[in-house]
Amino acid sequence: MMVLITYDVAVTSPNGAKRLRQISKQCTNYGQRVQNSVFECVIENATFIMLRKKLLDIMDKNEDSIRFYILGNNWTMKIEHYGVKESYNPEDVIII
């Protein structure tokens, strides 16, 4: 299924920059960054539940916010892309 993850971390707080790096790293492990704080993740439901718990454990619930948009398995018709960055197919092989 496709999950869109967006986050806003308060980097002005003492540990904000560290939380931002940790959240970004976790999202990078499971998906593709499409904008600064936006990731597209094609993952199984069990993996999503684990990732969500990791991210919620990292964030400061009084200063940060995370949104999960669950687009499901039929996500291809729900995404339109326009502009500079070339679109990609998240189900293709990604070479690192």
Residue frames as a rotation matrix with the C-alpha (Angstrom) as fourth column:
MET 1
0.578 0.816 0.000 0.00
0.816 -0.578 0.000 0.00
0.000 0.000 -1.000 0.00
MET 2
-0.270 -0.618 0.738 1.05
0.541 -0.732 -0.415 3.61
0.796 0.287 0.532 -0.51
VAL 3
0.541 0.328 -0.774 1.43
0.825 -0.387 0.413 5.84
-0.164 -0.862 -0.480 2.54
LEU 4
0.157 -0.440 0.884 2.30
0.316 -0.826 -0.467 9.51
0.936 0.353 0.009 2.30
ILE 5
0.340 -0.141 -0.930 4.13
0.938 -0.021 0.346 10.75
-0.068 -0.990 0.125 5.41
THR 6
0.188 -0.273 0.944 4.50
0.211 -0.927 -0.310 14.44
0.959 0.257 -0.117 6.16
TYR 7
0.339 -0.106 -0.935 6.09
0.939 0.103 0.329 15.97
0.061 -0.989 0.134 9.23
ASP 8
0.397 -0.252 0.883 6.96
-0.068 -0.967 -0.245 19.26
0.915 0.037 -0.401 10.84
VAL 9
0.341 -0.398 -0.852 9.58
0.896 0.413 0.166 19.19
0.285 -0.819 0.497 13.59
ALA 10
0.986 0.029 0.163 10.29
-0.030 -0.937 0.347 22.18
0.163 -0.347 -0.924 15.84
VAL 11
0.359 -0.929 -0.091 14.03
0.706 0.334 -0.624 22.61
0.611 0.160 0.776 15.29
THR 12
0.054 -0.319 0.946 14.18
-0.349 -0.894 -0.282 25.59
0.936 -0.315 -0.159 17.64
SER 13
0.885 0.238 0.400 13.75
-0.456 0.269 0.848 23.31
0.095 -0.933 0.346 20.65
PRO 14
0.215 -0.907 0.363 16.88
-0.827 0.029 0.562 21.81
-0.520 -0.421 -0.743 22.27
ASN 15
-0.446 -0.391 0.805 16.57
-0.041 0.907 0.418 18.34
-0.894 0.154 -0.421 20.67
GLY 16
0.515 0.800 -0.308 14.61
-0.312 -0.160 -0.937 19.42
-0.798 0.578 0.167 17.59
ALA 17
0.187 -0.516 -0.836 17.41
-0.982 -0.089 -0.165 19.02
0.010 0.852 -0.524 15.05
LYS 18
-0.818 -0.486 0.307 18.18
-0.519 0.854 -0.031 15.54
-0.247 -0.185 -0.951 16.38
ARG 19
-0.168 0.851 0.497 14.50
0.045 0.510 -0.859 14.51
-0.985 -0.122 -0.125 16.15
LEU 20
0.558 0.354 -0.751 14.32
-0.654 -0.371 -0.660 15.91
-0.512 0.859 0.024 12.62
ARG 21
-0.325 -0.779 -0.537 17.33
-0.939 0.333 0.085 13.82
0.113 0.531 -0.840 11.53
GLN 22
-0.827 0.016 0.563 15.94
-0.213 0.916 -0.339 10.69
-0.521 -0.400 -0.754 13.19
ILE 23
0.199 0.972 0.127 12.49
-0.077 0.145 -0.986 11.05
-0.977 0.186 0.103 11.62
SER 24
0.442 -0.105 -0.891 14.01
-0.868 -0.302 -0.395 11.79
-0.228 0.947 -0.225 8.21
LYS 25
-0.635 -0.764 -0.120 16.30
-0.773 0.622 0.126 8.75
-0.022 0.172 -0.985 8.46
GLN 26
-0.548 0.508 0.665 13.42
0.001 0.795 -0.606 6.44
-0.837 -0.331 -0.436 9.39
CYS 27
0.535 0.794 -0.289 11.32
-0.263 -0.169 -0.950 7.71
-0.803 0.585 0.118 6.48
THR 28
0.121 -0.595 -0.795 14.29
-0.991 -0.111 -0.068 7.33
-0.048 0.796 -0.603 4.10
ASN 29
-0.772 -0.439 0.460 14.63
-0.478 0.878 0.035 3.70
-0.420 -0.193 -0.887 5.20
TYR 30
-0.417 0.715 0.560 11.09
0.408 0.698 -0.588 2.93
-0.812 -0.016 -0.583 4.05
GLY 31
0.597 0.742 0.305 10.28
0.637 -0.207 -0.743 5.34
-0.488 0.638 -0.596 1.24
GLN 32
-0.262 -0.601 0.755 11.26
0.931 -0.363 0.035 8.04
0.253 0.712 0.655 -1.20
ARG 33
-0.321 0.099 -0.942 11.57
0.426 -0.873 -0.237 11.73
-0.846 -0.477 0.238 -0.29
VAL 34
0.000 0.386 0.923 9.40
0.991 -0.124 0.052 13.73
0.134 0.914 -0.382 -2.70
GLN 35
0.473 -0.015 0.881 9.68
-0.010 -1.000 -0.012 17.09
0.881 -0.003 -0.473 -0.90
ASN 36
-0.329 -0.786 0.523 11.67
-0.566 -0.279 -0.776 18.28
0.756 -0.551 -0.353 2.12
SER 37
-0.775 0.090 0.626 9.40
-0.565 0.345 -0.749 16.77
-0.283 -0.934 -0.217 4.76
VAL 38
0.401 0.912 -0.081 7.24
-0.819 0.318 -0.478 14.53
-0.410 0.258 0.875 2.57
PHE 39
-0.757 -0.644 0.113 7.84
-0.556 0.725 0.407 10.85
-0.344 0.245 -0.906 1.83
GLU 40
0.388 0.778 -0.494 6.02
-0.893 0.450 0.007 8.31
0.227 0.438 0.870 -0.33
CYS 41
-0.623 -0.564 0.543 6.28
-0.703 0.708 -0.071 4.81
-0.344 -0.426 -0.837 1.09
VAL 42
0.274 0.626 -0.731 5.08
-0.733 0.628 0.263 1.63
0.623 0.463 0.630 -0.61
ILE 43
-0.794 -0.538 0.283 4.96
-0.566 0.484 -0.668 -0.74
0.222 -0.691 -0.688 2.35
GLU 44
-0.398 0.629 -0.668 2.97
0.390 0.775 0.497 -3.61
0.830 -0.063 -0.554 3.81
ASN 45
0.515 0.723 0.461 0.46
-0.140 -0.459 0.877 -2.88
0.846 -0.516 -0.135 6.56
ALA 46
0.804 -0.245 -0.542 2.57
0.591 0.435 0.679 -4.55
0.069 -0.866 0.494 9.26
THR 47
-0.274 -0.951 0.145 5.61
0.939 -0.297 -0.174 -2.51
0.209 0.089 0.974 8.23
PHE 48
-0.181 0.308 0.934 3.53
0.110 -0.937 0.330 0.67
0.977 0.163 0.136 8.30
ILE 49
0.846 0.528 -0.077 2.36
0.100 -0.016 0.995 -0.07
0.524 -0.849 -0.067 11.84
MET 50
0.413 -0.791 -0.452 5.99
0.899 0.276 0.339 -0.57
-0.143 -0.546 0.825 12.94
LEU 51
-0.483 -0.611 0.627 7.18
0.732 -0.675 -0.093 2.59
0.480 0.414 0.774 11.15
ARG 52
0.254 0.669 0.699 4.34
0.033 -0.728 0.685 4.68
0.967 -0.151 -0.207 12.59
LYS 53
0.902 0.061 -0.427 5.26
0.411 0.176 0.894 3.54
0.130 -0.982 0.134 16.11
LYS 54
-0.037 -0.994 -0.103 8.94
0.998 -0.043 0.053 4.41
-0.057 -0.101 0.993 15.54
LEU 55
-0.455 -0.130 0.881 8.07
0.453 -0.885 0.104 7.89
0.766 0.446 0.462 14.27
LEU 56
0.550 0.741 0.386 5.59
-0.021 -0.449 0.893 8.58
0.835 -0.499 -0.231 17.07
ASP 57
0.712 -0.377 -0.592 8.18
0.700 0.320 0.638 7.48
-0.051 -0.869 0.492 19.63
ILE 58
-0.350 -0.910 0.221 10.75
0.926 -0.371 -0.064 9.91
0.140 0.182 0.973 18.18
MET 59
-0.208 0.297 0.932 8.52
0.327 -0.877 0.352 12.98
0.922 0.378 0.085 17.87
ASP 60
-0.946 0.050 -0.319 7.77
0.276 -0.386 -0.880 15.45
-0.167 -0.921 0.352 20.66
LYS 61
-0.312 0.924 0.221 3.97
0.920 0.235 0.315 15.43
0.239 0.301 -0.923 20.78
ASN 62
0.371 0.418 -0.829 3.94
0.678 -0.732 -0.065 18.93
-0.634 -0.538 -0.555 22.27
GLU 63
-0.002 -0.487 -0.873 6.09
-0.253 -0.845 0.472 20.53
-0.968 0.221 -0.122 19.55
ASP 64
-0.884 -0.409 -0.227 6.09
-0.339 0.227 0.913 18.37
-0.322 0.884 -0.339 16.39
SER 65
0.262 0.959 0.111 3.46
-0.610 0.254 -0.751 16.97
-0.748 0.129 0.651 14.06
ILE 66
-0.911 -0.407 0.062 3.31
-0.228 0.623 0.748 13.98
-0.343 0.668 -0.660 11.73
ARG 67
0.182 0.964 -0.191 0.56
-0.799 0.032 -0.600 13.14
-0.573 0.262 0.776 9.24
PHE 68
-0.805 -0.297 0.513 -0.02
0.003 0.863 0.505 9.77
-0.593 0.408 -0.694 7.59
TYR 69
0.045 0.785 -0.618 -2.09
-0.917 -0.213 -0.338 9.68
-0.397 0.581 0.710 4.42
ILE 70
-0.509 -0.164 0.845 -2.98
-0.033 0.985 0.171 6.07
-0.860 0.060 -0.507 3.67
LEU 71
-0.256 0.344 -0.903 -3.62
-0.916 -0.384 0.114 5.88
-0.308 0.857 0.414 -0.08
GLY 72
0.496 0.524 0.692 -3.98
-0.411 0.844 -0.345 2.10
-0.765 -0.113 0.634 -0.13
ASN 73
-0.202 -0.561 0.802 -3.15
0.373 0.713 0.593 -0.37
-0.905 0.419 0.065 -2.87
ASN 74
0.268 0.391 0.881 -4.94
0.963 -0.070 -0.262 1.50
-0.041 0.918 -0.395 -5.67
TRP 75
0.244 -0.232 -0.942 -2.85
0.464 -0.824 0.324 4.63
-0.851 -0.516 -0.094 -5.24
THR 76
-0.606 -0.669 0.432 -1.64
0.690 -0.171 0.703 5.23
-0.397 0.724 0.565 -8.80
MET 77
-0.159 0.627 0.763 -4.80
0.762 -0.413 0.499 7.09
0.627 0.661 -0.412 -9.85
LYS 78
0.738 0.476 -0.478 -4.67
0.673 -0.482 0.560 9.25
0.036 -0.736 -0.676 -6.70
ILE 79
0.126 -0.793 -0.596 -1.36
0.422 -0.501 0.756 10.98
-0.898 -0.347 0.271 -7.42
GLU 80
0.809 0.005 0.588 -0.71
0.550 -0.361 -0.753 13.67
0.208 0.933 -0.295 -10.01
HIS 81
0.134 -0.846 -0.516 2.68
0.650 -0.318 0.691 15.34
-0.748 -0.428 0.507 -10.41
TYR 82
0.800 0.044 0.598 3.51
0.504 -0.590 -0.631 18.61
0.326 0.806 -0.494 -12.16
GLY 83
0.901 -0.431 0.041 6.65
-0.413 -0.826 0.384 20.70
-0.132 -0.363 -0.922 -12.16
VAL 84
0.333 -0.916 -0.222 10.38
-0.933 -0.286 -0.218 20.43
0.136 0.280 -0.950 -11.94
LYS 85
-0.473 -0.602 0.643 11.30
-0.702 0.699 0.139 17.16
-0.533 -0.386 -0.753 -10.32
GLU 86
-0.464 0.258 -0.847 10.81
-0.626 0.581 0.520 14.13
0.627 0.772 -0.108 -12.50
SER 87
0.463 0.681 0.567 8.24
-0.883 0.413 0.225 11.73
-0.080 -0.604 0.793 -11.18
TYR 88
-0.707 -0.675 -0.211 9.29
-0.674 0.733 -0.091 8.16
0.216 0.078 -0.973 -10.42
ASN 89
0.367 0.771 -0.521 7.57
-0.439 0.637 0.634 4.82
0.820 -0.004 0.572 -10.01
PRO 90
0.022 -0.403 0.915 8.03
-1.000 -0.030 0.010 3.76
0.023 -0.915 -0.403 -6.36
GLU 91
0.728 0.272 0.629 7.43
-0.350 0.937 -0.001 0.14
-0.589 -0.220 0.777 -7.28
ASP 92
0.776 -0.566 -0.278 10.40
-0.168 0.239 -0.956 0.10
0.607 0.789 0.091 -9.69
VAL 93
0.480 -0.730 -0.487 13.81
0.871 0.462 0.166 -1.06
0.104 -0.504 0.858 -8.54
ILE 94
0.944 -0.256 0.209 15.77
-0.277 -0.958 0.077 1.77
0.180 -0.130 -0.975 -6.90
ILE 95
0.432 -0.875 -0.220 19.54
0.702 0.479 -0.527 1.54
0.567 0.074 0.821 -7.25
ILE 96
0.991 -0.102 -0.091 21.48
-0.002 -0.675 0.738 3.10
-0.137 -0.730 -0.669 -4.40
